């Protein structure tokens, strides 16, 4: 609930997601765990990364060796992927999901962990601090791995033969005429479509970056051949 307010998400979406629709709750989760981290990392790329926090705060944090080591470890591509995948998978185990729904502290922890995992993997894709932990082709492969892992969970929700989450079966307050299984299928589609759109956009920008140097080299070669012909 706190994070929903911070991110400007409608309170109604939070309430409907908790009381009635798994699909509304999933929409909230992809906003917190994917859309918001992606926009934040893109907004802070380049020099802005180092001006996001006041200089005094940055100097204080930089002197904490344990924090530097922890961040360095978390920002390894494989570790970032592992944190994101474990967070996504474990919180969608039905028992954990339902527990979070009925325990506010666990619910906030769930949302914080979704956002943390999202920030870690989008930091690998966007590389806001120009760390170059992954090459451009490596980032394309990374995006493919993220989509594969997210799709696996989405397919479970879409193709499960029965509702998986007791809290939504039967729905406490059915909306839109959706059955619990239909609502669960819609939740899986929300996850699948959002992730496909976000990663497709990221892939397009990465491929655009690959094409630009090729066009520049071709243009340079054309100018050189024209000059030699004269």
Secondary structure per residue as TSV (DSSP state, phi and psi in degrees):
chain	resnum	aa	ss	phi	psi
A	1	X	-	360.0	-44.5
A	2	X	H	-61.1	-47.6
A	3	X	H	-65.4	-33.3
A	4	X	H	-61.1	-41.1
A	5	X	H	-66.4	-43.4
A	6	X	H	-60.3	-42.9
A	7	X	T	-83.8	0.1
A	8	X	T	73.9	21.9
A	9	X	-	-76.8	142.7
A	10	X	-	-59.2	134.6
A	11	X	H	-61.6	-34.1
A	12	X	H	-60.2	-37.8
A	13	X	H	-62.6	-42.3
A	14	X	H	-62.4	-45.7
A	15	X	H	-67.7	-41.6
A	16	X	H	-65.3	-39.9
A	17	X	H	-63.4	-34.8
A	18	X	H	-80.5	-35.5
A	19	X	H	-97.0	-25.9
A	20	X	T	-134.3	-50.0
A	21	X	-	-121.9	122.4
A	22	X	H	-61.8	-37.0
A	23	X	H	-64.2	-36.7
A	24	X	H	-67.5	-39.3
A	25	X	H	-64.9	-38.5
A	26	X	H	-65.7	-38.7
A	27	X	H	-61.1	-40.1
A	28	X	H	-63.7	-41.0
A	29	X	H	-66.6	-41.6
A	30	X	H	-70.5	-29.1
A	31	X	I	-67.0	-43.7
A	32	X	I	-75.6	-36.6
A	33	X	I	-97.6	-10.7
A	34	X	I	-134.1	-57.0
A	35	X	I	-65.2	-51.4
A	36	X	H	-62.4	-46.9
A	37	X	H	-60.7	-40.1
A	38	X	H	-61.5	-47.3
A	39	X	H	-64.8	-38.8
A	40	X	H	-65.8	-45.0
A	41	X	H	-66.1	-41.1
A	42	X	H	-63.8	-40.4
A	43	X	H	-66.3	-27.3
A	44	X	T	-104.4	15.2
A	45	X	-	-71.1	158.0
A	46	X	G	74.0	-149.0
A	47	X	G	-59.8	-27.5
A	48	X	G	-60.5	-24.4
A	49	X	G	-54.8	-37.2
A	50	X	G	-92.5	-2.1
A	51	X	T	-114.4	6.2
A	52	X	S	-66.1	-38.5
A	53	X	S	-108.4	151.2
A	54	X	-	-57.7	149.8
A	55	X	H	-57.5	-39.7
A	56	X	H	-63.1	-39.4
A	57	X	H	-67.6	-43.4
A	58	X	H	-60.2	-43.7
A	59	X	H	-63.2	-41.2
A	60	X	H	-63.5	-45.3
A	61	X	H	-66.0	-36.9
A	62	X	H	-65.1	-24.2
A	63	X	T	-82.4	-10.3
A	64	X	-	-86.8	99.6
A	65	X	H	-61.7	-40.1
A	66	X	H	-62.2	-40.0
A	67	X	H	-65.7	-42.2
A	68	X	H	-61.2	-42.7
A	69	X	H	-66.5	-40.4
A	70	X	H	-63.9	-44.8
A	71	X	H	-65.4	-40.3
A	72	X	H	-61.7	-39.9
A	73	X	H	-69.8	-45.3
A	74	X	H	-64.6	-29.1
A	75	X	T	-88.1	8.2
A	76	X	S	-71.5	134.9
A	77	X	H	-52.6	-44.5
A	78	X	H	-68.0	-37.6
A	79	X	H	-67.6	-44.3
A	80	X	H	-57.9	-44.9
A	81	X	H	-63.1	-43.0
A	82	X	H	-62.5	-43.2
A	83	X	H	-62.4	-45.5
A	84	X	H	-62.2	-48.1
A	85	X	H	-66.9	-42.2
A	86	X	H	-64.9	-42.6
A	87	X	H	-60.3	-47.4
A	88	X	H	-63.0	-45.6
A	89	X	H	-70.7	-47.2
A	90	X	H	-67.8	-39.3
A	91	X	H	-72.1	-15.2
A	92	X	T	-99.1	7.5
A	93	X	S	-65.2	126.7
A	94	X	H	-49.5	-41.4
A	95	X	H	-64.3	-42.1
A	96	X	H	-68.4	-40.5
A	97	X	H	-62.0	-47.0
A	98	X	H	-69.0	-35.0
A	99	X	H	-61.7	-43.7
A	100	X	H	-63.1	-34.5
A	101	X	H	-62.8	-30.9
A	102	X	H	-104.6	1.3
A	103	X	-	-130.9	103.6
A	104	X	H	-53.6	-41.1
A	105	X	H	-64.5	-43.6
A	106	X	H	-64.5	-34.9
A	107	X	H	-65.2	-43.3
A	108	X	H	-65.8	-39.7
A	109	X	H	-61.6	-40.6
A	110	X	H	-58.2	-48.2
A	111	X	H	-66.0	-41.6
A	112	X	H	-62.3	-41.0
A	113	X	H	-68.8	-36.1
A	114	X	H	-60.9	-44.8
A	115	X	H	-69.6	-37.9
A	116	X	H	-63.0	-47.6
A	117	X	H	-60.3	-41.1
A	118	X	H	-62.9	-43.1
A	119	X	H	-61.8	-39.5
A	120	X	H	-65.2	-47.2
A	121	X	H	-74.4	-35.0
A	122	X	H	-70.4	-26.4
A	123	X	H	-64.9	-31.7
A	124	X	H	-72.5	-39.5
A	125	X	H	-73.5	-41.7
A	126	X	H	-90.3	-30.9
A	127	X	-	53.4	62.9
A	128	X	T	-65.3	-29.9
A	129	X	T	-95.4	8.1
A	130	X	-	56.6	45.0
A	131	X	-	-76.1	-27.4
A	132	X	-	57.8	40.4
A	133	X	S	-67.8	-26.1
A	134	X	S	-126.9	142.5
A	135	X	-	-71.5	172.4
A	136	X	H	-61.5	-42.8
A	137	X	H	-66.5	-33.3
A	138	X	H	-64.6	-37.9
A	139	X	H	-69.1	-34.8
A	140	X	H	-63.2	-43.8
A	141	X	H	-64.7	-37.3
A	142	X	H	-61.8	-44.2
A	143	X	H	-61.1	-39.1
A	144	X	H	-63.8	-39.9
A	145	X	H	-66.3	-39.3
A	146	X	H	-62.3	-43.2
A	147	X	H	-66.0	-39.9
A	148	X	H	-62.9	-44.3
A	149	X	H	-67.6	-44.4
A	150	X	H	-65.2	-37.5
A	151	X	H	-64.2	-36.1
A	152	X	H	-59.0	-43.8
A	153	X	H	-68.6	-42.4
A	154	X	H	-60.4	-41.0
A	155	X	H	-65.1	-34.8
A	156	X	H	-60.3	-44.5
A	157	X	H	-67.6	-40.2
A	158	X	H	-71.2	-40.7
A	159	X	H	-103.6	1.2
A	160	X	-	-60.2	139.2
A	161	X	S	-77.8	-12.3
A	162	X	S	-149.7	162.7
A	163	X	-	-61.1	139.4
A	164	X	-	-98.8	-20.2
A	165	X	-	-110.9	109.5
A	166	X	G	-55.0	-32.9
A	167	X	G	-63.7	-22.7
A	168	X	G	-110.3	16.4
A	169	X	S	-138.1	104.4
A	170	X	S	-74.4	159.4
A	171	X	-	-60.1	131.1
A	172	X	T	-57.6	-43.7
A	173	X	T	-138.0	85.2
A	174	X	-	-56.1	135.9
A	175	X	-	-126.4	152.6
A	176	X	T	61.3	15.2
A	177	X	T	69.9	17.1
A	178	X	-	-82.7	133.5
A	179	X	-	-75.9	162.9
A	180	X	H	-55.3	-40.5
A	181	X	H	-70.2	-39.7
A	182	X	H	-63.6	-39.7
A	183	X	H	-63.3	-41.0
A	184	X	H	-65.1	-40.8
A	185	X	H	-63.9	-40.2
A	186	X	H	-63.8	-37.7
A	187	X	H	-61.7	-42.7
A	188	X	H	-63.4	-38.9
A	189	X	H	-68.0	-37.5
A	190	X	H	-58.1	-47.4
A	191	X	H	-63.1	-45.2
A	192	X	H	-65.2	-47.6
A	193	X	H	-67.5	-44.1
A	194	X	H	-61.8	-45.8
A	195	X	H	-67.0	-40.1
A	196	X	H	-61.0	-43.1
A	197	X	H	-66.7	-45.5
A	198	X	H	-64.8	-45.5
A	199	X	H	-74.6	-30.2
A	200	X	H	-65.4	-40.5
A	201	X	H	-64.3	-42.9
A	202	X	H	-62.1	-44.3
A	203	X	H	-61.5	-40.3
A	204	X	H	-61.1	-41.8
A	205	X	H	-67.9	-38.0
A	206	X	H	-66.5	-42.1
A	207	X	H	-68.0	-33.2
A	208	X	H	-62.4	-37.7
A	209	X	H	-67.7	-30.8
A	210	X	H	-72.1	-40.0
A	211	X	H	-71.3	-33.1
A	212	X	H	-60.4	-50.2
A	213	X	H	-60.7	-34.3
A	214	X	H	-63.3	-42.8
A	215	X	H	-65.6	-38.5
A	216	X	H	-65.2	-41.1
A	217	X	H	-64.6	-41.2
A	218	X	H	-64.0	-41.3
A	219	X	H	-65.1	-40.5
A	220	X	H	-64.9	-41.9
A	221	X	H	-64.3	-37.4
A	222	X	H	-64.5	-42.7
A	223	X	H	-64.4	-39.6
A	224	X	H	-65.8	-42.1
A	225	X	H	-66.7	-36.1
A	226	X	H	-65.9	-39.6
A	227	X	H	-67.1	-40.8
A	228	X	H	-69.1	-32.0
A	229	X	H	-67.8	-33.1
A	230	X	-	-74.2	360.0
